[in-house]
Amino acid sequence: MTLTVLVPDELGIRVLSDVEGVRAVRYSADAELPPEASHAEVLVPKFLHNTDPREFFGRLPKLRLVQLLSAGAERFIGTVPDGVRLSTCRGAHGGSTAEWAIGALLAIYRDFPAFDQARRERRWDYHLTETLQDKKVLVVGAGDLGEQFRRRLEPFDATATLVGRTARDGVHGMDELPELLGGFDAVLVVVPLTAETSGMVDAGFLARMKDGAILVNAARGPVVDTDALVAELVSGRLRAALDVTEPEPLPADHPLWTAPGLFLTPHVAGSCTGHAERAYAVVASEVARFARGEEPRNLVRGEY
């Protein structure tokens, strides 16, 4: 029996054509669904597309699985019909996002923005900088991204300590987080956005961080209380690197644009060459398992 999978682009057609027992059919989020949608059992939504997914579900009577191209699933939690499974693309973008976090820390510690500003002003701004060497980084989130970050950090002669929802070998539990925060030079946040993590990095969390520490948010904007972070940046006590904000995009008059000690990028940590190929490699594996009657490995249970 052939499993019909709706995909949003030609790359999806090419990759899934090699999966046994699967027929991939292209659809457009901005047009009528193809006739095959009437018996499609799997939907692959377009990466980072803002269309309300519920617009599709009513037109897919045989839908059994929504397979994402992104690791984050917050836009789909609570919208998928009863009986339909939801699977993320965990494992596709962790390396790219970890690379961004390393780059952001290097940019701050080695003063790259200041040196580039001096270049534009034709000033020879020789000065000593900090270094990533010997820094201790606390990673809040011990999934694929946290592990990918630790693997990339250690060659810089720095150390990563991971915190997960529950303690396990080599990972601290979230209940230990308040006592840990003050002992690290940087705190990287890579948790999924859930009811539990929304606003997690609040004024109390930031106050526990040591003076001069760097908050790095590569999770989702609402995980951080923006007003509390702006207050710490303006005071000069903390620094930050943000790839995500609340809201996105930032309005022109938002205080983050001018906050001191901030390295800011527009949600691009996972947006780099090869991201689609890496995502579809995970999708192909998940869909192949589903076609064989097995559970996908990245199924969402509860909020994640």
Salt bridges, closest charged atoms under 4 A:
GLU10 OE2 - ARG26 NH1 3.32
GLU36 OE2 - ARG23 NH2 3.29
GLU41 OE1 - ARG64 NH1 2.63
ASP52 OD2 - ARG54 NH2 2.93
GLU74 OE2 - ARG220 NE 2.67
ASP111 OD2 - HIS127 NE2 2.67
ASP116 OD1 - ARG119 NE 3.06
ASP116 OD2 - ARG120 NH1 2.36
GLU121 OE1 - ARG123 NE 2.66
ASP125 OD2 - HIS127 ND1 3.40
GLU130 OE2 - ARG239 NH1 2.63
GLU147 OE1 - ARG150 NH2 3.09
GLU176 OE1 - HIS172 ND1 2.90
ASP185 OD1 - LYS210 NZ 3.03
ASP211 OD1 - ARG237 NH1 2.88
GLU232 OE1 - ARG237 NE 3.01
GLU248 OE1 - HIS267 ND1 2.83
GLU294 OE1 - ARG289 NH1 3.41
GLU294 OE2 - ARG292 NE 3.14
GLU295 OE2 - ARG85 NH2 3.55
GLU295 OE1 - ARG301 NH2 2.93
